[in-house]
Amino acid sequence: MSKLTIQDLYDLNETIAAELFDGLTYPWEALPKIGEFIKKLGASLSEEEYEKKGEDVWIARTADVAPTAYIHGPAIIGKEAEVRHCAFIRGNALVGEGAVVGNSTELKNVVLFNKVQVPHYNYVGDSILGYKAHMGAGSITSNVKSDKKLVKVHTADGDIDTGMKKFGAMIGDYVEVGCGSILNPGTVVGRDSSIYPLSSVRGVVPEGSIYKRQGEVVEKHED
């Protein structure tokens, strides 16, 4: 049985967005709720810890945001997060504590848990990245199918209809995505898994796995 639920993929102690997932089973069910949730949460944040800048943008006073970065609300940039040169945050983005949003990285409708790194030329849209997940340089989430049909999650137990046209990837805690990889619409990567560089990934990658190529996914072993 594929492990696809919120509890299977994420440690909700590692995000200030834990309430976003209340009453939900699968993490992608949260995607349509991110924008309004950020507005509600942002209004409740301590003014001693967060500064409101512009419309519906809250930035932690301990965050390091480059002057060349662009941030459109609704957005929250967490404590000690780093938003680097020419990052492009298009809205509906919650960046967790200690997370890194790198040069020329683009975010849209996302939740990044604490300590996530998307540090170099990444596109992350309509996606949720778990605690300490890392996307290598140039890796992206593709969030719309080429035929524009609604996204399904392809599992070993059958397809799950999401009813969504835009759905990038659900990336579990501690996942490593290799450089130049594409996570196709509806991809789910289980926690503590690794994706080889230059991969094109679709469907579900089980937790604790190494994805080498389509059809070749092996279980991780301790050295």
Secondary structure, DSSP 4 states (H G I P E B T S, - for coil): ----SHHHH--GGG-TTGGGGTT-SSGGGGGGGHHHHHHHHHHHS-TTTEEE-STTEEEETT-EE-TT-EE-SSEEE-TT-EE-TT-EE-SSEEEPTT-EEEET-EEEEEEE-TT-EEEES-EEEEEEE-TT-EE-TT-EE--B-TT-PPEEEEETTEEEEEEESB--EEE-TT-EE-TT-EE-TTEEE-TT-EE-TT-EE-SEEPTTEEEEETTEEEE----
